[in-house]
Amino acid sequence: MNGTTSEDRTNYYETLPAECLDLALFLEADRMRALVLTEEKLRNQREAVKEEKRLRVDNQPYASSFETADALAYDAFAYRHPVIGSMDDLDRATLDDARDFYGRYYAPGNALLCIVGDLDPEDAFARALGASARCRRGTPPPFRVDEPAPLGERRASLRDLHAALPPSTST
């Protein structure tokens, strides 16, 4: 069981034997309908994400270059901001923010379920429908951002302390 997040999606997955399909469906339906958010859980997850940011972004060569390129490329679109956010973003996130996000986006109408394995497709589909029947309905409003046309060249210079080679000292 694990998950990943990118600019466009959050992906959760379980790897189980085919005879455990009902368990996998229960876990996904439970994720959609019964998440209990508390200050303690938020603190725990906040610290886990901060550590992941330190490990996968802050201490990786060229990561700051990718973040800078996205910030230069967009003015309004969400790609302007790193998926993992900043330490300040993480520190400012509140329990109400998390509950609002969960309430808005975690519903079967905003999800795609993919089942792979030695299963009968019609049976698996029927079982998935049954598992999601107890979840709340709805989809978030359509997402639209008007990105303005660039007004000219944009440049940035940054020093990456984790890059493989030190900056050149020759002139």
N, C-alpha and C positions, 0 to 999 in steps of 0.2 A: 504494500500500500504506500503510495507516495503521490506527489503532485508537483507541478511546475506552473510558473506564471510567465507570460510574455506580454508584449504590447497589446495583443488582441484576444487573449484568452487565458483562463486558468484551466489546467488539465489535472484531473485526479484519475488514478487508476489502481486497480487491484489485480493481482495475478493469483488466480485460484483454480482448483480443478473444476471441470465442467459440472460435477455434481454439487458444487457450492454456488451455483448461479443465484439461488434465492438469497443466500447470505450477501453476495455482492450487490444485488438489487436492494436489499434491505439497507445496507450501508449507504448507498447513494441516495435512496429516498430519505433516510434519516438525516443525511447532510442537508437536504433541501427543506426539511420541515421541523427539525427538532434541535437545532444548534442552541446550546445554552452559553451565552456570552456573559462573562463576569470580568471584573477588574483584574482578578488574579490571572485568568486565562489571557486577557489582553496583554498584561505585563509580560507573561511568559512568551507569548508569540512575538511581541515587540522585540524582546531581547534576542530571540532566535533569528528574527529577520535582520536585526542589527549585526549579529555575528556573521550571518550569511553575506551581508553587504561588505563587511570588513574582509571576509575571505575571498569572495568572488568578484568584488568590484574595487574596493579601496586599495587592496594589496596586489592587484593584477596589472601586469604591463598593458598599456594601451586602453584600458577600460575608461579612463578619463577622456581619452581622445574620442571614443565612440559617443560618450555622453555630451561632449562639447559639440561634436558634429550634429547630433540631433537637435541640440539647443539652437544651433545656427540655422538649421534647415527649416524649422517650423516657428511660427509666431503664435498660432492659436490651437493647433491640434495637440492632442495629448502626447504624441510621440516626442514632443519637446522635452518632456520630463522623464527621468529614468523610471523604469518599471518598479524598481525596488524603493524608489523615493530617496529622500535624504534623511540624515539622522534627525534633523529638525522636524521633517514631516512625521517621522515615526514617533518622536517625542510628543508632538502636538495631537496625534490621533487619539480620539476619545472613545469611550465605550458607546456613546450615542452615534458617533461616526461609523463604528463597526456594525452596530445594529441597523442603522439606516442602510448601509451598503448591503448587508445580508438580506434585509427585507426587500430591497429593490431588485436584486439580481439573482438570488438563489431560489429559483422555481423551475419546474420542468419546461416551462415555455421559453426559458432562456438557456436551455441546455441541449447538448447533443450526447446521446448515449450510443456507444459502440460496443458491441458484444462479439467476441471472437472465440471460436473454439469448436469442439465436437458437440454441437448442439443442433436441435431442430429449429430452424429460423422462425417458423410460425409459433412454436411453443415459447421460444425465448421472447418474442415480441409480445405475446399475450401476457407472459409473466412480468415483463417490464411495465406494461400498461397497468397491470394490477398493483405493482409496487408503487407506482407514481400516483395512483388514484387518491391516496390519502394526503398528498401534498397540496399546498395551496396553488391556485391557478394564477395566471397572469404573466405578462411579459413587461419588461421595462419599456419606457417610451423610446421611440427611435432616436438614435444618437446621430446628431449632425453638427458639424463644425465647419464654418466657412473659413478656409485658410486664405489669407490675403496673398496676392501675387507678390513675389519678392520685389523690393524696390531697388535692389542693386547687389553688388558683391558683398559678401560677409566673410570676415576672417577672424581667426582667434589664434593665439599662440599660448601654448602651455608647456610646462616642463613636467615630464613624467619621470618621477624618481624610480619607477619600477621597470623602465624600458631597458632593453638589453645592452645598449651602448650609451656611454656618457655623451653629452653634447660636445661637438667639435670645438676645439680652442684655437684652431688656425683661422687666419683672416684672409 
